[in-house]
C-alpha cells in the first residue's frame, strides 16, 4: 500500500516513535536518511481540507 497523503494519526506517529527508540546510527547514516526522506516527502501531497465551499456543486458554471 502506498502513502497518499502526508498526514498521520498521532497514534501511528507514537507507535513509529516507540519502535525506533534506542537505535544508534552514525552521523553520516543520519544525514543520508535525512536527504532521502526530504526527497521522498517532496513527492507526497498534503491531505485536502474538507471545506464546504470546495465540495459544493457549481450549478452556475454549467
C-alpha positions, -999 to 999 in steps of 0.1 A, spaced: 0 0 0 14 34 -10 11 65 11 -13 90 -4 -11 119 20 13 134 45 -10 135 75 -8 106 100 -27 99 132 -10 107 164 -14 71 175 5 60 144 33 85 150 36 73 186 39 36 175 66 45 150 85 66 176 84 38 201 96 12 176 126 34 166 138 43 201 172 30 212 187 26 177 222 41 172 233 54 139 264 72 126 262 108 117 268 100 80 239 75 81 216 100 98 224 126 70 218 100 43 184 92 58 176 129 61 184 136 25 164 106 13 133 115 34 134 151 22 133 139 -14 106 114 -6 83 138 12 86 164 -16 66 140 -38 37 133 -12 9 159 -12 -9 172 19 -44 158 26 -70 183 12 -90 201 38 -128 193 40 -141 228 33 -178 230 24 -171 257 -2 -149 233 -22 -174 205 -21 -205 224 -33 -218 217 -68 -212 246 -91 -245 246 -110 -239 282 -122 -209 271 -141 -227 246 -163 
